[in-house]
Amino acid sequence: METRPLPLGNADQRNYRLASLAAEVHRTYFYKYPPLPVRWGQQITRKKRRSIRLGSYNHITTEIRIHPLLNAPDVPAFFIQSVIFHEYLHHVLGASHNRRFHKEERKFRYYRESKEWIRRHLWLLLGTKRVRPIVMPPPKALPPQMALF
């Protein structure tokens, strides 16, 4: 399945995009619960990153924050929705990532695509060079063996 990012305009349109993506996640999966405010987080500059928190849920303010690096034209909408879905699950199920949480997380329609996208693009979000996989040369052909029977 080919994924194309949605075109993004100015900052006002980007904020509207986040609100519409969050509304779709709420309407599709969490309609029994009141909608939560979803906002972009603050940009913090760092020289090097070893990890990144893509989203967070504050149980006191019941607010979801999405990392501002995801506010880019090359990030597909389904991936942003997967982060919103994940944080909504924290609202419903609590903070721990237990078996029940992972089972519910797999119910997101684009779960596999989201996992594959982050696997292929995490290096972009971390601001590091892409690590190319080590390709082993094919094994040399073995000499023919004699059959004894």
C-alpha positions, 0 to 999 in steps of 0.5 A: 500500500502506497502512502502519500502525505497530505499537503500541508499549508500554513500554520493555521491549516496545520492546526486544523489538520490536527484537530480533524485527525483527532476528531476522526480518531475520536469519532471512529474509536472513542465515541463513548468518551468525551473528546480530548483536546489534542495539541502540538507540543513545544519544539525543543532544540537538541543537537542529538537525539537518541529517542523521541516521545511522539505523543503524551497524555496528561491525566490531570488536564486530560490533554494529548500532545503530539510532538511538533516534528510530526507537523511536517508534510512528509509525515502521513496522516495515518501515522499522526492518527496512530499516535493520537489513538495510542494516547487516547488508549492511555486515557481509557486504559491507564498508563501501563503498556500491558497485554490488554493495552497492546491488544487494543492498540492493534485494533487501530486500522493502520496499525501495521502501516504505522509500525512499518512507517516508524521503522523506516523513518525513525532516523529522520525524526531523530535527526541522524543519518540513515543506517543502511542494513548490512547486506551479507554477500551470498555464500560461495558455492560449495564443491559438489559432494560425492554420493556413497550410495 
